[in-house]
Amino acid sequence: MKLPPLSLYIHVPWCVQKCPYCDFNSHGQKGEIPEQEYIQHLLADLRADLHLVQGRKLHSIFIGGGTPSLLSGAAYTQLLGEIETLVGFAEDIEITLEANPGTVETDRFKHYVAAGINRISIGVQSLQADKLKALGRIHGEQEARHAAQEAHDAGLNSFNMDLMHGLPDQSVADALSDLQQVIDLNPPHLSWYQLTIEPNTQFASKPPTLPQDEILWDIQEQGQALLAKHGYQQYEISGYAKTDYQCRHNLNYWQFGDYLGIGCGAHGKITQPDSNQILRTVKVKHPRGYMDLTKSYLYDSWQVAPSDRPFEFFMNCFRLHTPCKKQDFCDYTGLSLNDIEPAINQAIAKKLLTDQGDSWLVTIKGHRYLNDLLELFV
C-alpha cells in the first residue's frame, strides 16, 4: 500500500450548552475550561502517536468540538507551535477551527490567525430567530453576521459557514431565505445539509415536527440551483465552494487519506504499508477519563479487515462529486480491481456509477441512492 497524505484532528469537547440535535462528543461546561491542562494532555496524546506519523508532515489540521472557539488565541499559539515542532507542517497546510457565533468577540479571529489558524468554520445553522431557538443555539442573527464580518476582516485564507435545512416547521421559502442570506455574507465555502434526528439526542426523545419529504426535496433542488447561480460548486454531499476553496481536510477524509486523532473521543485512521494494514483508533471519550493520568488516552484500536476496505473506501470516495481514481483504490486499500469487479459491474448496470477509464464517477441517481450504491460493497 501507498502512504496517503496525513492530517490531524483535534477535539475540544466543551460547549456552552448541548444542542438538542447534537450527537457529537460535546459537554456543556459550567465554570472555567481547564485550558492549559487540556493542551498538555493533547500534546502528550500526540507524542504517544508519533510512531504513526512515518516521516510525513501534516497536510491539514481540523480543530472540532464542542466549541473550540471557547479556547483563547494564546492557547492555540502554544498548541500549534508544539505540534509543528513535534510533527512538522507542509508549507501550504490548512488549519481549520470551528467557531460558534455566540462565542466570537471582536478581533478574536485575528488572534487565531496570529496563532497559525488560516480557516474558520462558523456554525450558523439558521438566521431566523424561531429556528435558532428550536435548535437550542446560543447566538442570534446579528452575532452570525458579526462572525462573518470578523472572518472577512481577519485575513484568513478561507472560511466556511454551516447552515442546516429541513428544520422544524420550515417551509421552502424559509429555507431558501436562510440560504440566500448566508450567500450574501459571501463565505468562500458553505456547508449546507439537512437536519437529521440522531439517536441519543434530545430530538430523538422528543422529536420535533419536520417538513414532509416533498418539501425537503423542493428545498434541496431549489437550494442547489441557488448555490450554483452564485458560483458555489458542489464537490461533496453537503460541501459547496467557490473555485479553489474546497476544504482540504475534508477532502483528505473523502479520498481515504490518513489522519491522527487527539483529544476526547477523537478518531484516527492510519495506513501501515509495511504490514499491509490499516489501523483505526478511538481516544477516551469523557474529559475526566481523558485527563486521568493513570490511564491511556487510547480507548480502542483495530485493524480494518481486507474484506471491509472496499466499503470503507467507497463510503468516503463516493460522497464526492468528482471522479474516484481506480489507482487510489489499489494504492490505499492494498486490494486489486478484480476484488471489486462484480460489485462495480452491478453499480454500472443499475446506473449508479459510470466507468471513466482510469476512474469511476457517481451518477446523479447514484448520489440520490447512495446507500443502495454502498450496499453493493458490503
N, C-alpha and C positions, 0 to 999 in steps of 0.2 A: 504493500500500500504506500501511497504518497502522503507526505505530511501537508495538510492544508494550512491556510493562514490561522494564526492564533489570536483570539480575543479574550477579554476578561470581563466577567460580570461581577459587580459588587452590589450586595443587597443591604439596604438601610431599612430596618424593619419598623421604625416608628412613624406614626402619623398623628395628627391632632385628634381625629376620631375615625372610626371604622365606617366606611360607606356600606349601605345595605346590599349593594350588588357585588361587593368586592370579595373574591375568593383568594386573593394574594396573601402572602405571609406578612401581614401588617398588624401592628399592635398600637392601639391608642395609648399615648404616653401622657401621664399626669405628672407634672413636675419637670425638672431639668433632664435633658437627654445626657447620658454618660458619654459625651462626645470623645474625649481623649481616651477613655478606657476602651471604647469600641474600636477606635482607629488602631490601637495597639494589638487588639485581637485580630483585626483584619490583616494586619501585616504579618502576624505570627501564622495565621491561616495560610497566607500566600507563601511564606517561607517553607511551610510543610509540603506545598505543592510544586516547589521549584524544579524537582526532578522530572516533572511532566512537561516542562517548557521545551526541552530538547533543542536548545540553541536558537529558538525563534524569538523575534521581537514582537511586541504587541501591535496588532493591526488596528484594534479598536478597543475601547473601554465603554461599558454602559453601566451607569450607577442608577439602580432602580429601587423600588420600595413598595409599601411605605411611601414616605415623603422625604427624599434625600435633600430637598431644599431647606429642611429644618436644621441641617448642619451648616456651619459657617464656612466662609471662603477660606479662612485661615486653616480650618481642619482639612479642607481639600488640598490646599497648598502643601501641607505636611504629608498627607496620604499619597498624593500623586508623585511628589518628589521622591518618596521612598520606593514606590512601585517602579519608577523609571530606573532607579539605582539597582533594584533587585533583578528586573527583567529586561528593561530597555524598551524604547518606543521606536516604531517605524517613523520615518521623517514626516509622513503625512497622516499620522494617527488621528483617528476621530474619537473624541472623548465626550460622551453624552451624559447629561444629568437630567433626571426627571424633576419637575417642579410643579407645585400646587400654587395656583394664583393667589390663594389665601395666605401664603407664606412669603410672598415676594415683596420685599421692601425696596424703596428707591435705591438704585445703584447696586443692589445685591448681585445682579448678574455680572456686573463689571468686576466684582470681587471673585466670582467664579472664573471669569475669563483670565484674570490675573493668576489664578491657581493652575491654569492649563486647560480648563474645560472650553471646548470650542463648539459645542452643540447643546441646546437645551430642548427638552420635550415638556411642553406645558399641558397639564391635564385640565382642559376647559370643560369638556363633556356637553355643555349647553350654554347658551347665552340668555336663556329665558328663566326668570326668577322661579316660576312654579315648577319647572323641570329640575332646576338645581336643588330646590327644596326636597322634591321627591327622591332625588338621588343621594341626598344627605351630604351635599357638597358644602364646604365652609366658605366659599367665595361667592361673589356676585358678578354681574355682567361687567361693571366698571373695573373690578380687580382683574378680570380676564383681559380686558382691553389694555389696562396698565401693564400687565405682564408682557403682552405682545409688543408694546412700545418699548419697554425696557430691553427686550430681546433685540429689537431693531437697533437700539442705541448702544448696545454693549460691545459691538464689534465681533460678534460671533460669526463663524463660518456659515452656520445654518441654525435653524430652529424648527421644531415641529409643534403643531397643536393637535391634541387629541380631541375628537368630537364623536359623540355617540348619536345614533338614531334608533328608531323603534322604541322610544321612551314611553313611559306610562301615559296613556291618553293622548299620544302625539298624532297629529294629523300630518298629511303630506305637506301642506303649506307651512306648518310649524317646523318640520324637519328641514325643508328647503330654505326657510328664512334663517334658521340657525347656520346652515352650511354657507349661505351667501354672506352672512355677517362675518364668519370666520375667514372666508376667502378675501373679504375686503380688508382684513388685517394683514394680508399678504405674507403669510408664512411660506418659506421655501418648500416645506414638507407638511403634509396633512395626513393624519391617521383618522380614518372615518369608518366606523364599524358599528354593527348592530348590537344593542344590549341583549345579552342572553342571561337567563336565570341559571346560576351555578349552584350546585349542591352546597350545603353547609354555609349558606349566606342568609341574611335577614329576609331577602326577597324570596328565597326558597321556602321559608317557613310561612311567610305572609306574602304571597305573590300579588304584585300589582296588576292592573288591567293593561295589557299590552295591545298594540294595534293588530288588527287581523292581517292574515297573510297577504291579501291583495293590496292592502295599504303599504305593507312592508316592501312588496315588490315594486310598487309605484315609486316609493321613496328611493329605493336602490337604483332603479332605472333612470329616473329624472335627476337624481343626485350625481350619478356618474357622468351624465351628459353635461351638467353644470360645471363639474370639475374639469372635464376635458375642454369645455369652452374657455376656461380661464387658464389653460396651459398646464394643468396638473395631469401628469401621465400616471396611470395605474400600473405599478410594477409588481405588486403582490396583492393578496386578497383585500387587505384594508389599508395599504400604503399607496399614497399619491404624492408625486413630487414634481417640481419643476425640473427642467433639464439639468442633470449633473448634481442633483440634491437628494438622491436616494440615500437611505440610512445604511452606511457601510456595515455597521454592526449587525443589523437585522439581515442584510444580505449574506453575511457570513454564516448566520444560523441556517438560512434557507438553502444555501449552497453546501451544506453539510461540512462547514468548517469546524475547527476546534475552538473550545472556549474553556477557560478555567472559571470556576465559580467560588467566590469567597463571600462570607457573611451568612447571616441566619437563613437557613433553608436554601441557599444558592445551589444551583445545579451546574454540573460541568460535563463536557464531552471531550475526550482526548484520544487521538489516534496513537497506537503503538506499533509502528511499522515492523520493528524487528521481530515481534511475535505475531504479527498479522491480527492484532486485536484492537477493539475499540472499547475504551473504558468510560463508564458513566459514573458520576459521583453526586452525592447529595450531602450537604452540610447540616449540622444540628439546627433545628427549626426555631426554637424559642430563645429569645435573648438571654434569659437566665441560664439555660443549659449551655448555650454557645459560649458564654463568658465565664463558664466554670472551669477554672484552671486544672481541675483534677481529671477532666475528660478530654477526649479528642474532638476536634472540630468536625471530623468526618462522621456522618451518621450512617451512610451506606454507600456501597460501590458495587458495580457488577460489570461483567463483560457482555457486550452485545453479541449474541449468537449470530453466526453467518446467516441462518435462516430468517432472522429478524431484520437484517440490514437492508434488504430491498424496501420494506415498508418504511423503515426509519428514514432512509434516503429520500424516497419519493414523497413522504409526508411533508418534508421540508421543500424539496425542489419544485413540486407541483403546485405550491402556493404562488409561485412566480408567474408573471405574465410574459416572461422571456424564455427562450429555448433552454432546455435542460440538456447539458452536454453528456453524450454517451461515455466519453473518456473520463469525465469526472466520476461517473458511477463506478467504473472499473478502478480508478485511482483511489477513491475514498472509501470503498467498501471492501476491496480485495476480491471481488467476485467478477465473473465474466458475463458478457451479454447473453451467453447461452443459458445462464441460470434463470433469466427472467423472460426469455423469448416467448413462452406460452402466454404469460400474463400481458406482455406488451402487445402481442397479436390480438388478444381479446379486447384490449383497450382501443386499439385501432379499429377493429371490426365494429365496436359499439360507438365509434365516432367520438370517443372521449379524448383521443390523442392522435396526433399526426406525426409521421416519421419525416424528419427534415434532413436525413442523410447522416450527418455527424451529431444530431441532437433530436430530441423529441419536443413537441410543443403541445401543451394542453389546449384543447378547443374551448370555445365558449360553452358548449354543452358540458365539457369536462370540468370546467370551473363551477358550473351550476350544480353538477352532481359529483363534487369532489370526493365525497365519502364513498360513493359507488366505485369511483376510479381507484381509490386507495385500497378498497377491499380486495381487489384483484391481486394485490401483492402481500396479503396476509398469509 
